[in-house]
Amino acid sequence: MIKVSSKRKGMKFEDLAVPIAFINGLFFGGYALRKIRQYWEGGPRD
């Protein structure tokens, strides 16, 4: 990657990429596990 300005202050969106991916993984992973469990148990109860 090319650094345009190494003295740039403030928030960088690149720093959020890993935490957002981690949170999305937890959310979608939990959703998928619920759906799999509902299918396995054969009912809509959650």
N, C-alpha and C positions, 0 to 999 in steps of 0.2 A: 504494500500500500504506500501511496505517496502522501507524505505529511505536508500539507499546505502551510499551516502555521502551528508551530510547536508551542507557542505561547498563548494559544486560544484558551480563554477561561470559560467556565460555565458547564452546562450539561451537554454531554455528548450522547447522542442516541445509540451509538455503537455500544456504549456501556450497558445499555438496557437489554441488548439482544439475548444474552444468556439467561438473566432472571426471567424475562418474559417467556422464553422457550421453556424454562423449568416449570413456571406456573401453568402454562398451557399444557404441558405434559401431565402434571398432576390432575388438572381439571378433566382433560379428555381421557386420561387413564382411568380415573375414578368413574367417569360416565360409562366407559366401555365395560369396566368390571361390573357395574350395576346392571347393564343390559345383558351381559353374559349370565349373571346370576339369575336374573328374571327368566331368561330363556331356559336355564338349567332347571330351575324350580317349577317352571311351567305356570307362572302367574304374574300379574302386574303389581303385586304387593312390594312396596319399597319402604 
